[in-house]
Amino acid sequence: MSQNPHIFIVDDEAPAREMVGDYLKMHGFGVTLCDGGKSLRKEIENSTPDLVVLDLNMPEEDGLSIIRDLKSKINVPVIMLTATASPIDRVVGLEIGADDYVAKPCELRELMARIRSVLRRSVSAKAVAPEAAAAKAEKDQLVRFGTKWLDLEAQALRDDEGNEHPLTASEFGLLKVFAANPKRVLSRERLLELANARDAEAFDRAVDLRIMRIRRKIEIDPTKPAVIRTIRGGGYLFSPTGDKA
């Protein structure tokens, strides 16, 4: 991540996006203003942002479809701005890859704090070569999760060839909790507590979906999970070697 992170602000209301943009510029951030999904895609052709602040409710193209399209192309952190969004909108947004949300009209200091928090959790791992990743395995920075390695320092998920597989900040949070608690049954409530989930209601309703997404990335057969197993009436258990012990 650069010394001065570059933030793209997407909002169809000019006064709102300019107010946020001016505030972030005052605090040293680089800023690009976009009035919707079309202008966002055009700007991304020229440069990749460190983070996107995105209004969820826009008339031309809604924020959820923009997040889905964005995450299918680049692994960039997204903070949703929600004016009238229901809890289910937040759940869907978090599930398709958004990293956090702030209610509108937003408290600018809170938004900046959220931005800094998400940026800290979304450290880029592009500079880490496969050889370096292999060397770090001996330093306990890498944790084996089925078919992949979780790099705790770079907050990245990689296969044996060193290729990175996209991981949202909340997915990393869950994997980090499992890595610290191998062979322990963790209830959904305990997972949320250890992962420091801010919106317990939204995250709780999305935990099972997040686990399902993680399994698709790490399990040999996601339909018969052996690495992150469901314990009936208990929660989930991480078995590093995929055995039943």
C-alpha positions in Angstrom: 0.0 0.0 0.0 1.3 3.4 -0.9 2.4 6.1 1.6 -0.7 8.1 0.7 -3.6 5.7 0.0 -5.8 6.6 -3.0 -9.5 6.4 -2.3 -12.2 6.3 -4.9 -15.5 7.8 -3.7 -18.6 6.7 -5.7 -21.8 8.7 -5.0 -24.4 10.1 -7.4 -24.9 13.2 -5.1 -22.2 15.7 -5.9 -22.3 17.6 -2.5 -22.0 14.3 -0.6 -19.0 13.0 -2.5 -17.3 16.3 -2.6 -17.7 16.7 1.2 -16.2 13.3 1.8 -13.4 13.9 -0.8 -12.4 17.3 0.7 -12.3 15.8 4.2 -10.1 12.9 3.1 -7.8 15.2 1.2 -7.3 17.3 4.3 -6.0 14.2 6.0 -3.5 13.2 3.4 -5.5 10.8 1.2 -5.4 10.8 -2.6 -9.0 11.1 -3.8 -10.9 10.4 -7.1 -14.6 11.3 -7.3 -17.0 9.2 -9.3 -20.8 9.8 -9.9 -21.6 6.1 -10.5 -20.5 2.7 -11.7 -19.8 3.8 -15.3 -17.3 6.5 -14.2 -15.8 4.2 -11.6 -15.0 1.6 -14.2 -13.5 4.2 -16.5 -11.2 5.5 -13.7 -10.1 2.0 -12.8 -8.9 1.5 -16.3 -6.3 4.2 -15.5 -5.4 3.4 -11.9 -6.3 0.9 -9.2 -7.5 2.4 -5.9 -6.4 1.3 -2.5 -10.0 1.4 -1.3 -13.5 2.3 -2.7 -16.2 4.2 -0.7 -19.4 3.3 -2.4 -23.0 4.7 -1.9 -25.3 1.7 -1.9 -28.4 3.5 -3.2 -27.9 5.1 -6.6 -30.6 5.5 -9.3 -28.5 4.5 -12.4 -26.9 1.3 -11.0 -27.2 0.1 -7.5 -24.2 -0.3 -5.3 -24.7 -4.1 -4.8 -24.3 -4.8 -8.5 -21.3 -2.5 -8.6 -19.6 -4.3 -5.8 -20.3 -7.7 -7.5 -18.8 -6.5 -10.7 -15.9 -4.8 -9.0 -14.9 -7.8 -6.9 -15.1 -10.1 -10.0 -12.3 -8.1 -11.6 -10.0 -6.7 -8.8 -9.5 -7.5 -5.2 -10.0 -4.0 -3.7 -11.5 -3.2 -0.3 -15.0 -1.6 -0.4 -16.8 0.4 2.3 -20.5 0.8 1.7 -22.4 4.0 2.5 -26.0 3.0 3.4 -28.8 5.6 3.8 -31.9 3.5 3.8 -30.4 0.0 3.3 -32.1 -2.8 5.3 -30.1 -5.3 7.4 -30.5 -7.8 4.5 -28.9 -5.3 2.1 -25.9 -5.0 4.4 -25.7 -8.8 4.7 -25.8 -9.2 0.9 -23.2 -6.5 0.6 -20.9 -8.1 3.1 -21.4 -11.5 1.5 -20.5 -10.4 -2.0 -17.3 -8.8 -0.8 -17.8 -5.5 0.9 -15.5 -5.0 3.9 -17.5 -2.6 6.1 -20.4 -0.1 6.0 -21.1 3.4 7.4 -24.6 4.9 7.7 -25.5 8.1 5.8 -25.4 10.9 6.6 -22.0 9.8 7.8 -19.8 11.1 10.6 -16.7 12.0 8.7 -14.4 11.0 11.5 -16.0 7.6 11.8 -15.7 7.1 8.0 -12.0 7.9 8.1 -11.5 5.6 11.0 -13.3 2.8 9.1 -11.1 3.5 6.0 -7.9 3.3 8.0 -9.1 0.1 9.7 -10.0 -1.6 6.5 -6.7 -0.5 4.9 -4.8 -2.1 7.7 -6.7 -5.3 7.3 -6.2 -5.4 3.5 -2.4 -5.4 3.2 -1.3 -6.0 -0.4 0.7 -9.2 -0.9 1.6 -8.6 -4.6 5.3 -8.2 -3.9 5.6 -11.6 -2.1 7.3 -14.1 -4.5 6.6 -17.8 -4.3 10.1 -18.4 -3.1 9.7 -15.9 -0.3 6.4 -17.5 0.7 8.0 -20.9 0.9 10.8 -19.5 3.1 8.4 -17.9 5.5 6.6 -21.2 6.1 9.3 -22.1 8.6 8.5 -19.0 10.6 4.9 -20.0 11.3 3.6 -17.2 9.1 1.9 -19.7 6.9 -0.9 -21.9 8.0 -2.1 -24.8 5.9 -5.8 -24.8 5.1 -6.5 -27.8 2.9 -5.4 -27.0 -0.6 -4.1 -23.5 0.3 -1.8 -21.6 2.6 -2.9 -18.7 4.7 -0.2 -16.0 5.0 -1.0 -14.3 8.3 1.5 -11.5 7.8 0.4 -10.5 4.3 -3.3 -11.5 5.0 -3.4 -13.5 1.8 -4.5 -17.0 0.7 -2.2 -18.8 -1.8 -1.9 -22.2 -3.4 1.2 -24.4 -3.6 2.4 -22.5 -6.7 2.2 -19.2 -4.9 -0.8 -17.9 -6.8 -3.0 -15.6 -4.6 -6.7 -16.3 -4.3 -8.9 -13.3 -3.4 -9.9 -13.1 0.2 -12.1 -10.5 1.8 -11.1 -8.9 5.1 -13.9 -10.7 6.9 -13.0 -14.1 5.4 -9.4 -13.5 6.6 -10.7 -12.7 10.0 -12.5 -16.0 10.3 -9.5 -18.0 8.9 -7.2 -16.2 11.4 -9.5 -17.2 14.3 -9.5 -20.9 13.1 -5.7 -20.8 12.7 -5.3 -19.7 16.3 -7.8 -22.3 17.6 -7.1 -25.6 15.8 -9.2 -28.7 16.7 -11.4 -26.6 18.9 -15.2 -26.4 18.4 -16.2 -22.7 18.0 -19.8 -21.6 18.1 -21.0 -18.9 15.8 -21.1 -16.5 18.7 -17.5 -17.3 19.7 -16.4 -16.9 16.1 -18.0 -13.4 15.9 -16.4 -12.5 19.3 -12.9 -13.6 18.3 -13.2 -12.0 14.8 -14.2 -8.7 16.4 -17.3 -8.5 14.2 -18.7 -5.0 14.5 -22.3 -5.7 13.3 -23.0 -9.0 15.1 -26.5 -9.3 13.6 -25.3 -8.9 10.0 -22.2 -11.0 10.4 -24.1 -13.8 12.3 -26.6 -14.1 9.5 -23.8 -14.3 7.0 -21.4 -16.6 8.9 -22.6 -19.9 7.3 -22.4 -18.3 3.9 -18.9 -17.1 4.5 -17.8 -20.5 5.7 -19.3 -22.0 2.5 -17.3 -19.5 0.4 -14.1 -20.3 2.3 -14.7 -24.0 1.8 -14.9 -23.5 -1.9 -11.4 -22.1 -1.8 -9.7 -24.5 0.6 -11.4 -27.9 0.6 -10.6 -30.7 -1.8 -14.3 -31.5 -2.0 -16.4 -28.5 -0.6 -19.5 -30.8 -0.5 -17.6 -33.0 2.0 -15.6 -30.5 4.1 -12.8 -32.1 6.1 -10.7 -29.0 7.0 -13.5 -26.7 8.4 -16.1 -29.1 9.7 -19.6 -28.5 10.9 -20.2 -29.8 14.4 -23.9 -30.5 14.9 -25.3 -28.3 17.6 -21.8 -26.9 18.3 -20.5 -24.7 15.5 -17.3 -25.3 13.5 -14.0 -27.0 14.0 -10.7 -26.4 12.1 -8.8 -29.7 11.5 -5.4 -28.6 9.9 -4.7 -32.0 8.4 -8.3 -32.7 7.4 -8.6 -35.7 9.7 -11.2 -36.6 12.3 -8.9 -36.6 15.3 
